């Protein structure tokens, strides 16, 4: 890891959207999804940063907080949380944002 990498990754410019309103998650869009490999990439709405995830290491919630029951697809608006792994920043929680709510927030 280069010395500047840590500073770039820990910048506060990627704070959760709406953090002033009490939201505790980031918002983004699934831009790549490989059903066979069970992995994909989420692009942050706030910064454009692309953050990978692997389904086996990601908690996927439905809109009501229940585990599972969500069909992941490219273009899906999601709320997500991140964590550090040995391979860098990864999505750890993922859940869909209802379409009407996603449009009203933009």
N, C-alpha and C positions, 0 to 999 in steps of 0.2 A: 504494500500500500504506500502510495506517495504521501508526503506530509500534508499536502493541500487537500487530499481526498476527504479526510475527516472533517475539515472545516466546511467543505462543499456540502457534504451529506447532512451535517448537523445544523444547517442554517435555519433560521426561524421563518423563512419565507414560505415554507410548506406547512404552516400551522393549519389545524383543522378549519375547514370552511365554516363560518358561522360560530367560531369559538366564543365570540362575544355573546351569542344567543344561547350558549350552553351546550351546543353540539360537541360530541366527543369523538367524532370520526371524520375522516377525510372523504371527499367526493371525487369520483373519477368515472372513467369509462373503460370497459374491457375492450382493448384494441386488438388483441390476438388471443385465440383460444384453440388449443389442439386437443380435441376430444380423445384421440388415441393415446397421447402422452399424458393427458390430464394435467396440463400446465398452460399458463397464459401470462398475459401482461396487462396491467391496469395503467392508464395514463391519468395523472392527477389533473383535475380541472383547474386548480389554483396555479400550478407551476409548469405543467406539461411534462413533468418527470415520469418516466416509464419504470414501473416497479413490477418485477416478475412474481409469480406465485405458482406453487405446485399444490394440486388439490389435496393430496395426502397430508400436507402440512398446513392446510388452511381450513379454518372453521367457517363453514358456509351456513348462513342463517337465512330463513325466509323473512318476510316483512314483519312477522309477529314475534321474532326472537327464537323461533324453533329451529333446530338443527336440520339441515337438508331440505329437500323438496324444491330446490331452485335449479332451473335449467340455465346453465351459464352459456352465453353466446356473445359473439363479437357485437359491439354497439350497445351492450347492456349498461345502463347507468347504475353505478354502485356506490355504496358507502363502504369504507374499508379502514382497517387499522394495519399498522406495520410493526415489524420487529427486526432485530439484527440477528443474522445467522452467520455461520462461518463463511458463507458465500456472499455476504453483504445484506443490504436492505431487502426485505421480502414482505409481501402481504400476508398477514396472519389471520385476519377476519375479513369476511366479504359478505355483503348482503345487497339485494336489489333495492333501488329507490323507485317508488311508484312513478310512472311517467309524468303524471300531472304535477307532482311535487318537484321532479327534476326540472321541468320546464319553468315553473314559477320561481325557482331559486336562481335562474340565470339571468 
